[in-house]
Amino acid sequence: MNIPQISKPALYLFLLLSLLLPLPAYPLTNHPYTITEEQQAFGDMIQNFINEMDLKYGMTCTGDGSSKKEKVTSISLMLSAYRRASLEEAREIHIQAKERLVEMIQENPKIQSYLSVTPFPKKDIRLSIIYGPDSTFYYCDGTVAGTIEGQGQLYYLSSGVLKLRLIDLHEEPYEEGLKIVRNNPLKHNMHFHKDLGFEKEIDEVILNFIRKSYKKYKIQCNAFGGKMSEGIDKIELSFVRKKKMSIDEARKMQVDLTQTLLSTIHKSKTLSPHLQHTPFDAKHINIRVHFENGKEGLFNDGSLSRMLQQDGIIHYFNEKPPTEYVLGWTDGNPLFEETFEEAIANTVKNTK
């Protein structure tokens, strides 16, 4: 049968909404309706798969989007892994889990009459796996936040810091990922994440940077991450300051924050080999600062309310007055923007 292809935004939406889906009870016992032997066998098979994933990877099933009214037309499961994962680990776990589920479906004679098509199409069996400290949050530290399938592709996602959304880390044809796993399976215990050689160091560098930044500028960090699944590709930090700053003061702070973090990273013999760009400069450090008036939120009196450095450009914003608010998210009113190099020059000029 033909299954409509799913767009990437729809895939991401499914991944987010799946966190809220209730987990069905397997096996299907004490059901208020009549359960056929085939339905019971299908429920038992899914439960056995979940149990295997728990034993092998420490994963639990947190959502079921399968379509199974009179016949099973598609199987979609959401799994949660309470650990971090590199891209290679996420590939291995997703591929091995998917292939095991396919095998269990095809080899079980008791459920074949409950399937809409036999043999059941592999493309109609989809897994989504999230990585986080619990089943409702992703890791936001630059490692893999989740994997999801669609259109014959396997997508690797990270949790964005600057905006509350998932961002692409990598994508590949599912069959290509399958070949990699079969030819080069990982050897370590997949219950645990294997440190890539820089993770402990970058965590310490960023945490020390956050503490020093608060002491110097009274800015509180509410998130950090970026793209650091295989190396240090991009670093993102989000701060809040409960006091106003002029544009000149904010610019000077932004330049100082970026230069301080870059200097610390380049001095580290541990981190330098893992930098994914040469030069690793301001284009690869994104920093957002919100200026808030306590519980009232962002300053909305025309003063600077947001500053965002992204891809080497610094953007400055203020807010609309309360009488002009509209429902929904707003990025504020753009005041102006400048390159990081222009910000350095303007900082020097204004200090003379």
Secondary structure, DSSP 8 states (H G I E B T S, - for coil): -------HHHHHHHHHHGGGS----SS--S-SS---HHHHHHHHHHHHHHHHHHHHH-EEEEEE--EESSSEEEEEEEEEESS---HHHHHHHHHHHHHHHHHHHHH-GGGGGGBSSSS--GGGEEEEEEESSBTTB---SSS--EEEEETTEEEEEEE-SSSSSEEEEEEEEHHHHHHHHHHS---S-TTS----SSHHHHHHHHHHHHHHHHHHH-EEEEEEEEE-SSSB-EEEEEEEESS---HHHHHHHHHHHHHHHHHHHHH-TTTGGGBSSSS--GGGEEEEEEEB-GGG-B--SSS--EEEEETTEEEEEE---GGG--SS----EEEEEEEHHHHHHHHHHHH-
